[in-house]
Amino acid sequence: MGRRQRRRERGGKAAAEPVETVDYADPDGNVLTLRKRVSVGTARKIREPDSTPGASAEDRWQRRGELLFERFAVRWEIAGLALEGQKDLLGRYRMAGDELRRWVRETIDRHIDEHQPELRG
């Protein structure tokens, strides 16, 4: 019996388990909230090489950075405005300038080193 079937039989959605998170503040006081760890399946997907034909090393590097951001970012407060939806978070990340994107990448790298080092690479 699958998860959806069990939910239907119980009459609703399963209670969402709270996600452990860690907050990181940049020099301007903006706060990026990252989930502490990702699931085994998500970790496997992150470790899989991008097999898009014709993708350059730069393209693969950029895509991996976005994938890490998508999977780890839970909330991002910028200038008092909190973004929480995946579309909003990724859209804001893509619009960020070089300096802010660099800070986010370095922050996620440090976070992975500390909380999920098996994703290093």
DSSP file (Angstrom, degrees, kcal/mol; ACC not computed):
  #  RESIDUE AA STRUCTURE BP1 BP2  ACC     N-H-->O    O-->H-N    N-H-->O    O-->H-N    TCO  KAPPA ALPHA  PHI   PSI    X-CA   Y-CA   Z-CA
    1    1 A M              0   0    0      0, 0.0     2,-0.1     0, 0.0     0, 0.0   0.000 360.0 360.0 360.0 133.4    0.0    0.0    0.0
    2    2 A G     >  -     0   0    0      1,-0.1     4,-2.1     4,-0.0     5,-0.2  -0.310 360.0-105.8 -86.4 170.2    1.4    3.4   -1.0
    3    3 A R  H  > S+     0   0    0      1,-0.2     4,-2.4     2,-0.2     5,-0.2   0.892 118.5  52.7 -62.7 -42.1    1.6    6.6    1.0
    4    4 A R  H  > S+     0   0    0      1,-0.2     4,-2.6     2,-0.2    -1,-0.2   0.925 108.2  51.1 -61.4 -42.8   -1.2    8.3   -0.9
    5    5 A Q  H  > S+     0   0    0      1,-0.2     4,-2.3     2,-0.2    -1,-0.2   0.921 109.8  49.4 -61.2 -43.6   -3.5    5.3   -0.3
    6    6 A R  H  X S+     0   0    0     -4,-2.1     4,-1.7     1,-0.2    -1,-0.2   0.898 110.5  51.2 -62.8 -39.5   -2.8    5.5    3.4
    7    7 A R  H  X>S+     0   0    0     -4,-2.4     5,-2.1     2,-0.2     4,-1.3   0.933 109.1  50.4 -62.4 -44.8   -3.5    9.2    3.5
    8    8 A R  H  <5S+     0   0    0     -4,-2.6     3,-0.4     1,-0.2    -2,-0.2   0.910 109.7  50.9 -59.3 -42.1   -6.8    8.7    1.7
    9    9 A E  H  <5S+     0   0    0     -4,-2.3    -1,-0.2     1,-0.2    -2,-0.2   0.836 110.1  49.1 -66.9 -31.2   -7.8    6.1    4.2
   10   10 A R  H  <5S-     0   0    0     -4,-1.7    -1,-0.2     2,-0.2    -2,-0.2   0.659 117.3-116.1 -81.3 -15.1   -7.0    8.4    7.1
   11   11 A G  T  <5S+     0   0    0     -4,-1.3     2,-0.3    -3,-0.4    -3,-0.2   0.771  74.8  13.2  91.1  26.8   -9.0   11.1    5.4
   12   12 A G  S   <S-     0   0    0     -5,-2.1    -1,-0.2     0, 0.0    -2,-0.2  -0.997  94.4 -31.8 167.9-166.7   -6.5   13.8    4.7
   13   13 A K        -     0   0    0     -2,-0.3     2,-0.2     1,-0.1     3,-0.0  -0.450  58.8-109.0 -78.8 149.5   -2.9   14.8    4.4
   14   14 A A        -     0   0    0     -2,-0.1     2,-0.2     1,-0.1    -1,-0.1  -0.520  43.9 -97.3 -73.3 146.2   -0.2   13.4    6.5
   15   15 A A        -     0   0    0     -2,-0.2     2,-0.3     1,-0.1    -1,-0.1  -0.479  40.9-120.3 -66.7 129.7    1.2   15.8    9.1
   16   16 A A        -     0   0    0     -2,-0.2    -1,-0.1     1,-0.1     3,-0.0  -0.540  22.0-128.3 -74.0 131.4    4.3   17.4    7.8
   17   17 A E        -     0   0    0     -2,-0.3    -1,-0.1     1,-0.1     2,-0.1  -0.600  31.2-104.7 -77.8 139.8    7.3   16.8    9.9
   18   18 A P        -     0   0    0      0, 0.0     2,-0.4     0, 0.0    -1,-0.1  -0.382  33.1-130.7 -64.9 142.0    9.2   19.9   10.9
   19   19 A V        -     0   0    0     -2,-0.1     2,-0.3    -3,-0.0    -3,-0.0  -0.796  15.6-123.5 -95.9 131.9   12.4   20.4    8.9
   20   20 A E        -     0   0    0     -2,-0.4    16,-3.1    17,-0.1    17,-0.3  -0.597  39.7-176.4 -72.9 132.5   15.6   21.2   10.9
   21   21 A T  E     -A   35   0A   0     -2,-0.3     2,-0.4    14,-0.3    14,-0.2  -0.852  22.8-150.2-130.4 164.6   17.1   24.5    9.5
   22   22 A V  E     -A   34   0A   0     12,-2.5    12,-2.8    -2,-0.3     2,-0.3  -0.999  16.6-140.3-134.6 134.3   20.1   26.7   10.0
   23   23 A D  E     -A   33   0A   0     -2,-0.4     2,-0.4    10,-0.2    10,-0.2  -0.765  14.3-171.2 -97.5 140.8   20.1   30.5    9.5
   24   24 A Y  E     -A   32   0A   0      8,-2.3     8,-3.2    -2,-0.3     2,-0.4  -0.998   8.4-154.4-130.5 127.8   23.0   32.4    7.9
   25   25 A A  E     -A   31   0A   0     -2,-0.4     6,-0.2     6,-0.2    -2,-0.0  -0.842   7.9-144.9-103.7 137.6   23.2   36.2    7.8
   26   26 A D    >   -     0   0    0      4,-2.4     3,-2.1    -2,-0.4    74,-0.0  -0.394  39.5 -90.5 -88.7 175.1   25.2   38.1    5.2
   27   27 A P  T 3  S+     0   0    0      0, 0.0    -1,-0.1     0, 0.0    -2,-0.0   0.736 127.1  55.7 -60.3 -21.9   27.1   41.3    5.9
   28   28 A D  T 3  S-     0   0    0      2,-0.1    51,-0.1     1,-0.0     3,-0.1   0.446 120.8-105.5 -89.7  -0.3   23.9   43.4    5.0
   29   29 A G  S <  S+     0   0    0     -3,-2.1     2,-0.2     1,-0.3    48,-0.0   0.491  72.3 142.6  90.7   2.9   21.8   41.5    7.6
   30   30 A N        -     0   0    0     49,-0.1    -4,-2.4    48,-0.1     2,-0.5  -0.516  41.9-140.5 -73.9 147.4   19.8   39.4    5.1
   31   31 A V  E     -AB  25  77A   0     46,-1.9    46,-3.2    -6,-0.2     2,-0.5  -0.947  13.8-165.6-121.6 123.5   19.2   35.9    6.4
   32   32 A L  E     -AB  24  76A   0     -8,-3.2    -8,-2.3    -2,-0.5     2,-0.6  -0.922  11.2-156.3-103.7 124.4   19.3   32.7    4.3
   33   33 A T  E     -AB  23  75A   0     42,-3.3    41,-3.0    -2,-0.5    42,-1.5  -0.904  12.2-172.3-106.2 122.3   17.7   29.7    6.0
   34   34 A L  E     -AB  22  73A   0    -12,-2.8   -12,-2.5    -2,-0.6    39,-0.2  -0.892  28.6-113.0-114.9 142.3   18.9   26.3    4.8
   35   35 A R  E     -A   21   0A   0     37,-3.1   -14,-0.3    -2,-0.4     3,-0.1  -0.493  29.0-128.3 -67.3 143.6   17.5   22.9    5.6
   36   36 A K  S    S+     0   0    0    -16,-3.1     2,-0.3     1,-0.2    -1,-0.1   0.918  82.2   0.0 -64.2 -46.0   20.1   21.0    7.7
   37   37 A R        -     0   0    0    -17,-0.3     2,-0.3    35,-0.0    -1,-0.2  -0.964  65.6-135.0-141.1 155.7   20.2   17.9    5.5
   38   38 A V        -     0   0    0     -2,-0.3    34,-0.1     1,-0.1    33,-0.0  -0.722  38.9 -89.5-105.9 164.0   18.5   16.6    2.4
   39   39 A S     >  -     0   0    0     -2,-0.3     4,-2.6     1,-0.1     5,-0.2  -0.133  36.3-106.9 -67.6 166.2   17.0   13.1    2.0
   40   40 A V  H  > S+     0   0    0      1,-0.2     4,-2.2     2,-0.2     5,-0.1   0.902 121.1  50.9 -60.6 -43.3   19.0   10.2    0.6
   41   41 A G  H  > S+     0   0    0      2,-0.2     4,-2.0     1,-0.2    -1,-0.2   0.897 111.2  47.2 -63.3 -41.2   17.1   10.3   -2.7
   42   42 A T  H  > S+     0   0    0      2,-0.2     4,-2.3     1,-0.2    -2,-0.2   0.903 110.4  52.7 -66.9 -40.9   17.8   14.0   -3.1
   43   43 A A  H  X S+     0   0    0     -4,-2.6     4,-2.0     1,-0.2    -2,-0.2   0.901 108.1  51.7 -61.1 -40.5   21.5   13.5   -2.2
   44   44 A R  H  X S+     0   0    0     -4,-2.2     4,-1.2     1,-0.2    -1,-0.2   0.918 109.6  49.3 -61.4 -43.8   21.7   10.8   -4.9
   45   45 A K  H  < S+     0   0    0     -4,-2.0     3,-0.3     1,-0.2    -2,-0.2   0.892 109.6  51.6 -64.0 -39.8   20.2   13.2   -7.4
   46   46 A I  H  < S+     0   0    0     -4,-2.3    -1,-0.2     1,-0.2    -2,-0.2   0.874 109.7  50.0 -64.7 -37.1   22.7   15.9   -6.5
   47   47 A R  H  < S+     0   0    0     -4,-2.0    -1,-0.2    -5,-0.2    -2,-0.2   0.716  87.8 101.3 -76.1 -20.2   25.6   13.6   -6.9
   48   48 A E  S  < S-     0   0    0     -4,-1.2     2,-0.1    -3,-0.3     3,-0.0  -0.434  80.6-116.3 -65.8 133.8   24.5   12.4  -10.3
   49   49 A P        -     0   0    0      0, 0.0     2,-0.5     0, 0.0    -1,-0.1  -0.423  28.3-107.9 -69.7 147.4   26.5   14.1  -13.1
   50   50 A D        -     0   0    0      1,-0.1    10,-0.1    -2,-0.1     5,-0.1  -0.649  32.7-170.8 -75.3 121.4   24.6   16.3  -15.4
   51   51 A S        +     0   0    0     -2,-0.5    -1,-0.1     2,-0.1     3,-0.0   0.077  29.8 142.6-106.0  25.0   24.4   14.5  -18.7
   52   52 A T    >   -     0   0    0      1,-0.1     3,-1.8     2,-0.1     8,-0.1  -0.509  56.8-116.9 -67.1 122.5   23.0   17.2  -20.9
   53   53 A P  T 3  S+     0   0    0      0, 0.0     3,-0.1     0, 0.0    -1,-0.1  -0.351  95.8  14.4 -61.4 136.3   24.6   16.9  -24.3
   54   54 A G  T 3  S+     0   0    0      1,-0.3     2,-0.3    -2,-0.0    -2,-0.1   0.463  86.6 145.2  82.0   0.4   26.7   20.0  -25.2
   55   55 A A    <   -     0   0    0     -3,-1.8    -1,-0.3    -5,-0.1     2,-0.1  -0.563  41.9-138.5 -75.1 131.3   26.7   21.4  -21.7
   56   56 A S     >  -     0   0    0     -2,-0.3     4,-2.4    -3,-0.1     5,-0.2  -0.324  26.3-103.7 -80.2 169.3   30.0   23.1  -20.9
   57   57 A A  H  > S+     0   0    0      1,-0.2     4,-2.3     2,-0.2     5,-0.2   0.882 125.2  53.1 -59.5 -38.0   31.7   22.8  -17.5
   58   58 A E  H  > S+     0   0    0      2,-0.2     4,-2.7     1,-0.2    -1,-0.2   0.914 107.7  50.3 -63.6 -43.6   30.4   26.3  -16.7
   59   59 A D  H  > S+     0   0    0      1,-0.2     4,-2.6     2,-0.2    -2,-0.2   0.925 112.1  46.9 -60.4 -45.3   26.8   25.2  -17.5
   60   60 A R  H  X S+     0   0    0     -4,-2.4     4,-2.4     2,-0.2    -1,-0.2   0.890 112.4  50.3 -64.3 -39.7   27.2   22.1  -15.3
   61   61 A W  H  X S+     0   0    0     -4,-2.3     4,-2.1     2,-0.2    -2,-0.2   0.925 112.3  46.8 -63.9 -45.3   28.7   24.2  -12.4
   62   62 A Q  H  X S+     0   0    0     -4,-2.7     4,-2.2     2,-0.2    -2,-0.2   0.922 113.2  49.0 -62.6 -44.7   25.9   26.8  -12.6
   63   63 A R  H  X S+     0   0    0     -4,-2.6     4,-2.7     1,-0.2    -2,-0.2   0.896 109.8  51.1 -64.8 -40.2   23.2   24.1  -12.7
   64   64 A R  H  X S+     0   0    0     -4,-2.4     4,-2.7     2,-0.2    -1,-0.2   0.912 109.3  51.9 -63.2 -40.7   24.7   22.2   -9.7
   65   65 A G  H  X S+     0   0    0     -4,-2.1     4,-2.2     1,-0.2    -2,-0.2   0.914 112.2  45.4 -60.5 -43.2   24.7   25.5   -7.8
   66   66 A E  H  X S+     0   0    0     -4,-2.2     4,-3.2     2,-0.2    -2,-0.2   0.896 111.5  52.7 -66.7 -39.9   21.1   26.1   -8.6
   67   67 A L  H  X S+     0   0    0     -4,-2.7     4,-2.3     2,-0.2    -2,-0.2   0.925 110.3  47.3 -62.8 -44.5   20.2   22.5   -7.7
   68   68 A L  H  X S+     0   0    0     -4,-2.7     4,-2.3     2,-0.2     5,-0.4   0.918 113.5  48.9 -61.1 -43.5   21.9   22.8   -4.3
   69   69 A F  H  X S+     0   0    0     -4,-2.2     4,-2.6    -5,-0.2    -2,-0.2   0.944 111.4  49.6 -61.6 -47.8   20.1   26.1   -3.7
   70   70 A E  H  < S+     0   0    0     -4,-3.2    -1,-0.2     1,-0.2    -2,-0.2   0.897 116.3  41.9 -57.1 -42.4   16.7   24.6   -4.7
   71   71 A R  H  < S+     0   0    0     -4,-2.3    -1,-0.2    -5,-0.2    -2,-0.2   0.810 124.8  32.0 -79.6 -30.7   17.2   21.6   -2.4
   72   72 A F  H  < S+     0   0    0     -4,-2.3   -37,-3.1    -5,-0.2     2,-0.2   0.822  93.3  93.1 -98.4 -34.6   18.6   23.4    0.6
   73   73 A A  E  <  +B   34   0A   0     -4,-2.6   -39,-0.2    -5,-0.4     3,-0.1  -0.419  34.5 160.8 -69.8 130.0   17.0   26.9    0.7
   74   74 A V  E     +     0   0A   0    -41,-3.0     2,-0.3     1,-0.5   -40,-0.2   0.664  67.6   0.8-113.6 -34.8   13.9   27.1    2.8
   75   75 A R  E     -B   33   0A   0    -42,-1.5   -42,-3.3    14,-0.0    -1,-0.5  -0.989  53.4-166.6-157.0 148.5   13.6   30.8    3.4
   76   76 A W  E     -BC  32  83A   0      7,-2.1     7,-2.3    -2,-0.3     2,-0.7  -0.915   6.4-162.5-145.1 115.3   15.5   34.0    2.4
   77   77 A E  E     +BC  31  82A   0    -46,-3.2   -46,-1.9    -2,-0.4     2,-0.5  -0.882  13.7 178.4-101.7 117.2   14.8   37.3    4.1
   78   78 A I  E >  S- C   0  81A   0      3,-2.6     3,-2.2    -2,-0.7   -48,-0.1  -0.977  70.0 -18.9-123.4 121.0   16.2   40.2    2.1
   79   79 A A  T 3  S-     0   0    0     -2,-0.5    -1,-0.2     1,-0.3     3,-0.1   0.862 129.0 -51.1  51.3  40.8   15.7   43.8    3.3
   80   80 A G  T 3  S+     0   0    0      1,-0.2     2,-0.6    -3,-0.0    -1,-0.3   0.363 114.0 117.5  83.7  -6.2   12.9   42.6    5.6
   81   81 A L  E <   -C   78   0A   0     -3,-2.2    -3,-2.6     2,-0.0     2,-0.5  -0.862  54.8-149.0 -98.6 119.3   11.0   40.8    2.8
   82   82 A A  E     -C   77   0A   0     -2,-0.6     2,-0.4    -5,-0.2    -5,-0.2  -0.758   9.5-166.0 -92.0 127.8   10.8   37.0    3.5
   83   83 A L  E     +C   76   0A   0     -7,-2.3    -7,-2.1    -2,-0.5    -9,-0.0  -0.945  21.2 154.8-110.3 131.9   10.7   34.7    0.5
   84   84 A E        +     0   0    0     -2,-0.4    -1,-0.1    -9,-0.2     2,-0.1   0.630  40.1  92.4-130.5 -27.1    9.6   31.1    1.1
   85   85 A G  S  > S-     0   0    0      1,-0.1     4,-2.9     4,-0.0     5,-0.2  -0.456  75.7-124.4 -74.5 146.3    8.2   29.5   -2.0
   86   86 A Q  H  > S+     0   0    0      1,-0.2     4,-2.6     2,-0.2     5,-0.3   0.883 111.2  50.9 -58.3 -40.8   10.5   27.6   -4.3
   87   87 A K  H  > S+     0   0    0      2,-0.2     4,-2.4     1,-0.2    -1,-0.2   0.934 113.3  45.2 -62.0 -45.7    9.7   29.7   -7.3
   88   88 A D  H  > S+     0   0    0      2,-0.2     4,-2.3     1,-0.2    -2,-0.2   0.915 114.4  48.6 -64.6 -43.6   10.3   32.9   -5.4
   89   89 A L  H  X S+     0   0    0     -4,-2.9     4,-2.3     2,-0.2    -2,-0.2   0.947 115.2  42.7 -62.6 -49.7   13.5   31.7   -3.9
   90   90 A L  H  X S+     0   0    0     -4,-2.6     4,-2.4    -5,-0.2    -1,-0.2   0.893 113.2  53.1 -67.1 -38.8   15.0   30.4   -7.1
   91   91 A G  H  X S+     0   0    0     -4,-2.4     4,-1.4    -5,-0.3    -1,-0.2   0.917 111.0  46.5 -60.7 -43.2   13.8   33.5   -9.0
   92   92 A R  H  X S+     0   0    0     -4,-2.3     4,-0.9     2,-0.2    -2,-0.2   0.886 110.9  52.5 -67.0 -38.9   15.5   35.8   -6.5
   93   93 A Y  H >< S+     0   0    0     -4,-2.3     3,-0.7     1,-0.2    -2,-0.2   0.917 109.2  49.6 -61.9 -42.9   18.7   33.7   -6.6
   94   94 A R  H 3< S+     0   0    0     -4,-2.4    -1,-0.2     1,-0.2    -2,-0.2   0.805 111.9  48.9 -67.3 -28.7   18.8   34.0  -10.4
   95   95 A M  H 3< S+     0   0    0     -4,-1.4    -1,-0.2    -5,-0.2    -2,-0.2   0.614  88.8 111.6 -84.5 -13.0   18.3   37.8  -10.2
   96   96 A A  S << S-     0   0    0     -4,-0.9    -3,-0.0    -3,-0.7     2,-0.0  -0.231  70.9-113.2 -65.0 149.5   21.0   38.2   -7.6
   97   97 A G     >  -     0   0    0      1,-0.1     4,-2.6     4,-0.0     5,-0.2  -0.208  35.5 -94.5 -73.5 171.9   24.2   40.0   -8.5
   98   98 A D  H  > S+     0   0    0      1,-0.2     4,-2.4     2,-0.2     5,-0.2   0.890 122.8  51.1 -56.7 -44.3   27.6   38.3   -8.6
   99   99 A E  H  > S+     0   0    0      2,-0.2     4,-2.1     1,-0.2    -1,-0.2   0.916 112.8  44.5 -63.9 -44.2   28.6   39.2   -5.1
  100  100 A L  H  > S+     0   0    0      2,-0.2     4,-2.5     1,-0.2    -1,-0.2   0.906 113.5  50.3 -68.0 -41.7   25.4   37.9   -3.5
  101  101 A R  H  X S+     0   0    0     -4,-2.6     4,-2.7     2,-0.2    -2,-0.2   0.894 109.7  51.8 -63.0 -38.7   25.4   34.7   -5.6
  102  102 A R  H  X S+     0   0    0     -4,-2.4     4,-2.7    -5,-0.2     5,-0.2   0.926 109.5  49.5 -62.3 -44.5   29.0   34.2   -4.5
  103  103 A W  H  X S+     0   0    0     -4,-2.1     4,-2.4     2,-0.2    -2,-0.2   0.918 111.9  48.6 -60.7 -43.5   28.0   34.6   -0.9
  104  104 A V  H  X S+     0   0    0     -4,-2.5     4,-2.7     2,-0.2     5,-0.2   0.936 112.5  47.6 -62.9 -47.2   25.1   32.1   -1.3
  105  105 A R  H  X S+     0   0    0     -4,-2.7     4,-2.5     1,-0.2    -2,-0.2   0.928 114.2  46.5 -60.4 -45.6   27.3   29.5   -3.0
  106  106 A E  H  X S+     0   0    0     -4,-2.7     4,-2.4     2,-0.2    -1,-0.2   0.882 112.6  50.8 -64.5 -38.0   30.1   29.9   -0.3
  107  107 A T  H  X S+     0   0    0     -4,-2.4     4,-2.5    -5,-0.2    -2,-0.2   0.926 111.6  46.4 -65.5 -45.4   27.5   29.7    2.4
  108  108 A I  H  X S+     0   0    0     -4,-2.7     4,-2.8     2,-0.2     5,-0.2   0.900 111.4  53.0 -64.2 -40.1   25.9   26.5    1.0
  109  109 A D  H  X S+     0   0    0     -4,-2.5     4,-2.4    -5,-0.2    -2,-0.2   0.933 111.9  44.5 -60.4 -46.2   29.4   25.0    0.5
  110  110 A R  H  X S+     0   0    0     -4,-2.4     4,-1.9     2,-0.2    -2,-0.2   0.901 112.8  52.7 -63.5 -40.6   30.2   25.6    4.2
  111  111 A H  H  X S+     0   0    0     -4,-2.5     4,-3.1     2,-0.2     5,-0.4   0.926 110.5  46.6 -61.2 -46.8   26.8   24.3    5.2
  112  112 A I  H  X S+     0   0    0     -4,-2.8     4,-2.1     1,-0.2     7,-0.2   0.911 109.2  55.1 -63.2 -43.2   27.3   21.1    3.3
  113  113 A D  H  < S+     0   0    0     -4,-2.4    -1,-0.2    -5,-0.2    -2,-0.2   0.884 117.7  36.1 -56.6 -38.4   30.8   20.7    4.7
  114  114 A E  H  < S+     0   0    0     -4,-1.9    -2,-0.2    -5,-0.1    -1,-0.2   0.884 131.7  22.9 -83.3 -40.7   29.4   20.9    8.2
  115  115 A H  H  < S+     0   0    0     -4,-3.1    -3,-0.2    -5,-0.2    -2,-0.2   0.712 136.0  15.1-107.1 -23.7   26.1   19.1    7.9
  116  116 A Q    ><  +     0   0    0     -4,-2.1     3,-2.1    -5,-0.4     4,-0.2  -0.369  62.1 166.0-150.1  64.1   26.2   16.7    4.9
  117  117 A P  G >   +     0   0    0      0, 0.0     3,-1.7     0, 0.0    -4,-0.1   0.659  67.1  77.3 -61.9 -17.9   29.8   16.3    3.8
  118  118 A E  G 3  S+     0   0    0      1,-0.3    -5,-0.1    -6,-0.1    -6,-0.0   0.669  88.5  60.9 -66.3 -13.5   29.0   13.3    1.6
  119  119 A L  G <  S+     0   0    0     -3,-2.1    -1,-0.3    -7,-0.2    -6,-0.1   0.530  76.7 120.4 -87.6  -7.0   27.7   15.8   -1.0
  120  120 A R    <         0   0    0     -3,-1.7   -11,-0.0     1,-0.2   -73,-0.0  -0.279 360.0 360.0 -57.4 137.0   31.1   17.5   -1.3
  121  121 A G              0   0    0      0, 0.0    -1,-0.2     0, 0.0    -3,-0.0   0.398 360.0 360.0 143.0 360.0   32.4   17.3   -4.8
